[in-house]
Structures are given as C-alpha cells and as structure tokens.
Amino acid sequence: MIKKLRRKFMIVILSIVGVFLASILIGMFISSEQDWQRRGLSTLYSALDNNGKPQPADMQRIPLLLATVDGNGNVTVTENRIMGLEQDDALQAVSEALAADTDSGKLDGYKLRWLKRYQGGETRLAFMDVTTEIMSLRSQAINSLLIGLGALAIFFLVSLILARWLVHPFEQAWVEQRPLVADAS
C-alpha cells in the first residue's frame, strides 16, 4: 500500500511537471516559428518595395529571387541570389506562387517563402531561401526535446526523494498500527 501511494505521488508530480514543461517548450517553438515567418515576410515586403533600386547592404546578403510577370504572362527573373536555384526551378517556383490563392506562402519543395504583389498591370514576386530557418527550428526542436527529457529525469529523482519523505509518516503509522490491528482480531 505504501509503495502504491509513493508511485501515485510520483505520477502526479511528473504529470504536472511534464505538462507544464511541454507547454513552455512548445510555446517557445511556436513563438520562434512565427518570428521567423514575420521577419521573412518583412524582408520580402522590403525587397518588393525597392522597385528594382539598389538594396541596402544588409538586404544584399539575403538569398532572394525577384521576378515580374507582365500582363501577357511573360515571366522575367530580375534577380536571383539563391545559390543552387537554377532558372528552370525559379520559373517553376514562380508558376506555383502565381497559381496559389494567397498573396504569400511557402514552397516546401524548394525551401522558399514567397510574396506576390499586383501593381500597375503586372505581378511582382519575391522569394527567399528558408534553409537557415528550417535548420534553426529543427535545432531548437532537438534542443527542447533534450532539455525536456533532462528536466523530467531530474524531476523524477526529486519526486522519488519527495515521495519517500512525504510518505514516511504514513509508513511509520502503518507499521506501528499493524500489531494493534493484529491483536484486536
């Protein structure tokens, strides 16, 4: 009976800590993911706002693809700074973005985030490479998992010690009352 009480106490403590810890780590991951998305869209808006003018030095380091589609459907890639993205792939990415019902999105197959804007009879598109974002979020997920498992292991040991300490008075009372119950019967 005492072992059952200890086990239940440990399960309750670990469940509470596990849910709390998972909530925090998942919340941090979702927050990071939304921050990456917000910064990416901000970068794409800035790229489209420059109207082909030279971009600030910090924007020149970002792997971007800029394209324009005229009223006749002719696609012109005005700038491609995405390493490894060939012209055919760039045109395919533009086609997929044009076919989408939204003004922004992500092309997972190409690891690109995109934004399109309609101006003066033409469609302007900006794409950015999200490889760094994917790697960063994957790293954060792995680190969060390791931290969570480590914290649960520590809390397991703490709950083991706490369970023994808290159940000890009940255990003593049980041991002391056993002879009385046996004598009474």
C-alpha positions in Angstrom: 0.0 0.0 0.0 2.8 2.4 0.8 4.6 1.6 -2.5 1.3 2.4 -4.3 1.0 5.7 -2.5 4.6 6.6 -3.5 4.0 5.6 -7.1 0.8 7.7 -7.3 2.5 10.7 -5.8 5.4 10.4 -8.3 3.0 10.0 -11.3 1.0 13.1 -10.2 4.2 15.2 -9.8 5.7 14.1 -13.1 2.5 14.6 -15.0 2.1 18.1 -13.7 5.7 19.0 -14.4 5.6 17.2 -17.8 2.6 19.1 -19.0 3.9 22.4 -17.7 7.4 21.8 -19.3 5.9 20.7 -22.6 3.6 23.7 -22.7 6.6 26.1 -22.2 8.8 24.4 -24.8 6.1 24.1 -27.4 5.1 27.7 -26.8 8.7 28.8 -27.3 8.9 26.8 -30.5 5.7 28.2 -31.9 6.9 31.7 -31.0 10.2 31.2 -32.8 8.4 29.8 -35.9 6.1 32.8 -36.0 9.0 35.2 -35.5 10.9 33.6 -38.4 7.8 33.9 -40.6 7.2 37.5 -39.6 10.9 38.5 -40.3 10.8 36.6 -43.6 7.7 38.4 -44.8 9.1 41.7 -43.7 12.2 41.0 -45.8 10.1 40.1 -48.8 8.0 43.3 -48.4 11.2 45.3 -48.3 12.5 43.6 -51.4 9.3 44.4 -53.3 9.2 48.0 -52.1 12.6 48.8 -53.6 11.2 48.7 -57.1 14.4 47.4 -58.6 16.5 50.1 -56.9 19.8 49.0 -55.3 19.1 47.4 -52.0 20.7 48.3 -48.6 23.8 46.4 -47.8 22.1 44.1 -45.2 19.5 43.1 -47.9 22.2 42.2 -50.4 23.3 39.3 -48.2 19.9 37.7 -48.0 19.3 35.0 -50.6 16.4 36.4 -52.7 14.8 35.8 -56.0 12.8 38.7 -57.6 10.5 38.2 -60.6 8.0 40.1 -62.6 5.1 38.8 -64.6 3.6 41.2 -67.2 0.0 41.4 -68.4 0.7 38.8 -71.1 2.1 36.3 -68.6 5.8 36.7 -69.5 8.0 36.0 -66.6 11.2 38.0 -66.0 13.6 37.0 -63.2 15.1 40.3 -62.3 17.4 39.0 -59.6 18.4 35.5 -58.4 20.7 35.4 -55.4 19.6 32.0 -54.2 22.5 29.6 -54.6 21.7 26.4 -56.3 18.3 27.6 -57.7 18.5 27.2 -61.5 16.5 29.2 -63.9 14.0 26.3 -64.6 13.4 25.8 -60.9 13.0 29.6 -60.4 10.3 29.7 -63.2 8.6 26.7 -61.7 8.5 28.4 -58.3 7.1 31.5 -59.9 4.4 29.4 -61.5 3.5 27.7 -58.2 3.3 31.0 -56.4 1.1 32.5 -59.2 -1.3 29.5 -59.0 -1.8 29.9 -55.3 -4.9 31.7 -54.0 -3.0 33.6 -51.3 -0.6 36.5 -51.5 2.2 34.7 -49.6 3.2 31.2 -48.7 5.9 28.7 -48.6 7.2 26.2 -51.2 8.5 23.4 -49.1 9.9 21.5 -52.1 12.2 24.4 -52.9 12.6 25.7 -49.3 11.3 29.1 -50.3 9.0 31.6 -48.7 7.3 33.9 -51.3 5.2 37.0 -51.5 3.4 38.4 -54.5 2.0 41.9 -55.2 -0.1 43.2 -58.0 1.0 46.7 -59.3 0.2 48.5 -62.5 -0.9 45.5 -64.6 2.0 43.3 -63.5 2.6 40.9 -60.7 5.8 41.2 -58.7 7.1 38.3 -56.8 9.8 37.9 -54.2 11.2 34.6 -52.9 13.7 34.0 -50.1 15.5 30.9 -49.1 14.3 29.4 -45.8 17.0 26.8 -45.3 18.5 28.6 -42.3 15.1 28.9 -40.8 14.4 25.2 -41.2 17.8 24.3 -39.7 17.3 26.7 -36.8 13.9 25.4 -35.9 15.0 21.8 -36.2 17.9 22.5 -33.9 15.6 24.2 -31.5 13.2 21.3 -31.5 16.0 18.8 -30.8 17.4 21.0 -28.0 14.0 21.4 -26.5 13.4 17.7 -26.5 16.8 17.1 -24.9 16.2 19.8 -22.3 12.7 18.4 -21.6 13.9 14.9 -21.1 16.8 16.0 -18.9 14.4 18.1 -16.8 12.0 15.2 -16.5 14.8 12.9 -15.4 15.8 15.4 -12.7 12.2 15.8 -11.6 11.9 12.0 -11.5 14.7 11.9 -9.0 13.3 14.8 -7.0 9.8 13.3 -6.9 11.4 10.0 -5.8 13.0 11.7 -2.8 9.9 13.8 -2.1 7.6 10.7 -2.3 9.8 8.9 0.3 9.9 11.9 2.6 6.2 12.7 2.4 5.0 9.1 2.7 7.4 8.3 5.6 5.0 9.4 8.4 2.2 7.3 6.9 4.6 4.3 6.7 5.6 4.7 10.3 2.0 4.9 11.4 1.1 1.9 9.4 4.0 -0.1 10.9 3.0 1.0 14.4 -0.7 0.1 14.0 -0.2 -3.3 12.4 0.4 -5.1 15.8 -2.6 -3.3 17.2 -4.9 -4.4 14.4 -3.5 -8.0 14.7 -4.0 -8.0 18.5 -7.6 -6.7 18.1 -8.6 -9.5 15.8 
